[in-house]
């Protein structure tokens, strides 16, 4: 069974639900540790504040169970905030702890760029990666974010985008973990294909 992580203040859940249903898959909403134990794979969508997500997940007693789920080797797909929370910490509001699954930190785009980075943007160096099967390199996906990851673990860098003069990592893949900064559920044909490739792998 596929689980979709749900939490207080979490944004964009409805779009993810609709995309999974459109692709013909069933899923279970995961609001607590007991429900997390019943799923074989987890999609972690998110749009909003890193700090709010940290507080909500800890309040729902999901913080450590999510870490345990990932360390057990179960398939994990993080979307936007679901990517960012994998890292050690974020600079949002000074300092906020992450799940510490992937080495790195989440930082804000520089002051001279309009924030959030909003709209369609190309993603490069994706054509040979497992979940980008049949998706051309430099395909466009939909972004909405003001922060991005500085990735210290070079082995998991799998795709990047450009905003202003900044090239930033927007796709990571490592063992059972896959995550993207953009929103596949809002990215039309190629976004749905990406979700489908992940769901087909379970």
C-alpha angles and dihedrals in degrees: 000000000000116000127204113204112234127186141161110283093013112144134210097027094132094058091051092049091051093048093051091047091047089055090053100250131131121225142180126228111236114209102150142023093264092058091046090059090059098058130081098203134022133215113197109197122180146162123178139033123009088206094051091049091050091052095045096048093048090047090054091048090241100118100087095032089058090052090048091048091055095044089053087065098247118152112271128186117188121194123198103310086021087064096044096051090060090073131085097259147330129236089221109128089358103299134357124176119241131202090269094223096125123037112246144063138255117241138179124256112257120274096254093064124084110249133249101037094230133183141017121345136167121255116209136205096023105119098093098045122108100243094040093066110149092006113118120234113259092029114156125247134179119261134187115169144112096201131057136185126263098207118209095177099079093188093071099050105113109154140012142194133198129235117177105321092331122105109196137181111254102165128051129179127179126158105304094355126094124166139163134194094217127070111255091183088063097038102087122220100357095041091053090047090054092051090046092052090053094046091047090055095060 
